Amino acid sequence: MDRDTFDQTHRLLILSRTLGQSLVIDGDLLLTLRRFEDGVATVSVANLRDENNAASIRLRQGEFAEVMPEVRITLLEPVDDRPRARFGLDVPLEIPVHRKEIFDAHER
């Protein structure tokens, strides 16, 4: 896929998360910042309905991981003075992304 096609079908979201905060992708995938130390973010990746069966990914600044088809998470900016990291998410336009606290409020 060339960059022009990608730009028309995807969006880049930039979100900050602190330890324990999560993102919900497509109403199904849960990404949670579990650890942040020495510029390395550890993110758990789990099915929202089965959080006990999670995998972990470790990212340094500029590194990315594909967490589902056509969905990439990149550690943009670690913030060492407090446990917070800024992530970039490349996501197809049709896939919703929510902060978990907002997703939970809408599910009630």
N, C-alpha and C positions, 0 to 999 in steps of 0.2 A: 504494500500500500504506500503510495507516494505521500509526501507531506501535505499537499493540497487536499487530497481525499481524506486524509486523517483529520485535518482541521475542520472539515465539513461534517464528520461523523463522530468526533470526540470532543470532550471539553477537559480543561485542566482545572482542577479544584485545588486550592491551597488552604490547608486546615492545620491548626495547632492543636496538640493534645498533650495533656499532662499525664503523669502516671495513673493508670487505672481507667483513663477515659477511652471510649470506644467510638468506632464508626460502624455503621450498618450499610452494606452495599447490596443493592437489589433485594432488600428485605430478607436476606438469607445469610449473608456472610458477615461475620463479626471480626473486626480488627481492633485489638486493644494494645495500647502501649504498656508493656509490662515492666520494662527496665530501661534505664538510660544511664550509661556509665562510660566515661572516657570517649565520648563522642559516638558511641555505638548504641543504637536503639534496638531493643528486642520487642518485637510485635507478635502477639499470638493471633493466629488465624483459625477461626472456628465457625462451624455451622451454628447459626443463632439458636436453633432448636436443640443442639447438643454441644454446649460450651465445654463439657468435660473432655471432648475428643478434639483437642486443639494441636496445631503444629506451631512452631515458632520460626520466625525469620529474624535475622540480624542484619541491620543496615548501617553503613557509614555514610557520611555526607556524600551526596551524588550517586549513591548506589540505589538500584531499584530491584523490585521483585514483581513478577506477574502473579497476582493472587487469584485470578480467574481469567478465562479467555478475554483478551483485549482490555484487561484492567491491570494497570501498573501502579504501584506505590513507590515513591522515591523519598528518601530522607533529604530534604532541602537544606534545613538549617538546624543543627543541634544547638540547644541553649544550655550550656554547662552550669550556669549560675543557679539554675532551678531545673527541676525535672520536667522539662517541656521540650517538645520537638515539633518542628514544622514539616509537614508532609505535603507532597504534591501527588495528586491522583489523576492519572490519565484514564478517562472513563468514556465509553460510548454514550452518546446523548440519551439513549432510551433507558439507561440503567440509573436508577435513583441512588443517591448517596445521602445519608443523614448522620448527624451526630446522634449517638445512641440515646442521649437524654431527650432529644426532640422526637426520635422514633418512638420511644416509650410513651411519651405524652400523647402522641397521635394514636397509639394502639389502645389506649384506655377507653 
